[in-house]
Amino acid sequence: MPHGSLSIPARLCLLAWDPTGGQAADAAHLVRAGALAELARRGLLTDEDGIATPVDMDSLAGDAALDGLMELVRESRPHRWRAWVSLHARVTADAVREQLTAEGWLRAEKKRVLGVFPSVEHVLERAGAVETLREEARQVLEGVGEVSGPQAATVALATAAGVRGLVRDGHREQHRERLGELVGRSGASWVLGELVAALGAEVRAAGAHRPGV
């Protein structure tokens, strides 16, 4: 399956995967932010005084992970965009992971925890294709070539979250201006700026609590 057809949250899940081959880093909030951006870009979620609001009660995205999030938003009390970045984020992340497994990007391997309890570990199956996706994201961040709306949204969110392999340690500040450009090109700048800010705040909070920081 060509990566051009991947949704924004699916791209983010793959970009956040540990390039050494293990399970993905805990990227649930990043994947959820991507899903919110995707729904906003598709015109299924809109903003009403800072509240993430379904445009109507019936429209579907035709994507299981996105439709699951739409159902959650419809059935929950109103929340601001930042709240939705973390609220039940694991539900969306798990749904995206299962989609990527079904499409051959990931492989599910059964194992036993402590030799007794059955578990499933997901392993990157198409490492070369994911590295190509990561290299394209680096080029977008560096301002090389044309950029589509989904690419701009994906790289803006990944940069804000400090995804390894995309943003080099100590180089976040030099990408600040480019980050603003990508938000503007995303096709959903009215909400993407809020999502980028939410992820950036998480990165700063994590750094503040890291030993020796």
Residue pairs with C-beta under 8 A, 6 or more apart in sequence:
1 103
1 104
1 105
3 11
3 14
3 129
3 132
3 133
6 14
7 34
7 35
7 38
7 63
7 65
7 66
7 96
7 150
8 34
8 35
8 37
8 38
8 41
8 150
8 153
8 154
8 157
9 31
9 32
9 34
9 35
9 38
9 65
9 66
9 92
9 96
10 34
10 65
10 96
10 99
10 100
10 105
11 34
11 133
11 150
11 154
12 27
12 30
12 31
12 33
12 34
12 154
12 157
12 158
12 163
13 24
13 27
13 31
13 34
13 93
13 96
13 97
13 100
14 100
14 105
14 130
14 133
15 130
15 133
15 134
15 137
15 154
15 158
15 163
15 165
15 166
16 24
16 25
16 27
16 30
16 31
16 158
16 161
16 163
17 24
17 25
17 124
17 130
18 24
18 25
18 164
19 130
19 131
19 134
19 164
19 165
21 123
21 124
21 127
23 121
23 122
23 123
24 97
24 122
25 164
27 93
27 161
27 163
28 89
28 90
28 92
28 93
29 85
29 86
29 89
29 161
29 198
29 199
29 202
30 157
30 158
30 161
30 163
30 199
31 89
31 92
31 93
31 96
32 69
32 84
32 85
32 86
32 89
32 92
32 93
33 85
33 157
33 161
33 195
33 198
33 199
34 153
34 154
34 157
35 65
35 66
35 69
35 92
35 96
36 45
36 52
36 69
36 81
36 84
36 85
36 191
36 195
37 153
37 157
37 186
37 188
37 191
37 192
37 195
38 61
38 66
38 150
38 153
39 45
39 61
39 66
39 69
39 70
40 46
40 47
40 188
40 190
40 191
40 192
41 149
41 150
41 153
41 186
41 187
41 188
42 61
43 55
44 54
44 55
44 59
44 61
44 66
44 70
45 52
45 53
45 54
45 55
45 70
45 73
45 191
46 53
46 54
46 55
47 53
47 81
47 190
47 191
50 80
50 81
51 78
51 79
51 80
52 73
52 78
52 79
52 80
52 81
52 84
52 191
53 73
53 78
54 70
54 73
54 74
57 74
59 70
60 67
60 70
61 67
61 70
63 99
64 95
64 98
64 99
65 92
65 95
65 96
65 99
68 91
68 92
68 95
69 91
69 92
72 88
72 91
73 79
73 84
76 87
79 87
81 191
81 194
81 195
81 198
82 194
82 195
82 197
82 198
85 195
85 198
85 199
97 106
97 122
100 106
101 107
101 108
101 122
104 125
104 126
105 124
105 125
105 126
105 129
105 130
106 122
106 123
106 124
106 125
107 122
107 123
107 124
107 125
108 120
108 121
108 122
108 123
109 120
109 121
109 122
109 123
110 118
110 119
110 120
111 118
111 119
111 120
111 121
112 118
112 119
113 119
124 130
134 165
134 166
136 151
137 151
137 154
137 155
137 158
137 166
138 166
139 145
140 147
140 151
140 152
140 155
140 182
141 155
141 159
141 166
141 167
141 175
141 178
141 182
142 178
143 178
143 181
147 155
147 182
147 185
149 185
149 186
149 187
149 188
150 187
152 182
152 183
152 185
152 186
152 187
153 182
153 186
153 187
153 188
153 192
155 166
155 182
156 179
156 182
156 183
156 186
156 192
156 196
157 192
157 195
157 196
157 199
158 166
158 167
159 166
159 167
159 172
159 175
159 178
159 179
159 182
160 179
160 195
160 196
160 197
160 199
160 200
160 203
161 199
161 200
161 202
161 203
162 172
162 203
167 175
179 196
183 189
183 192
183 193
183 196
186 192
207 213
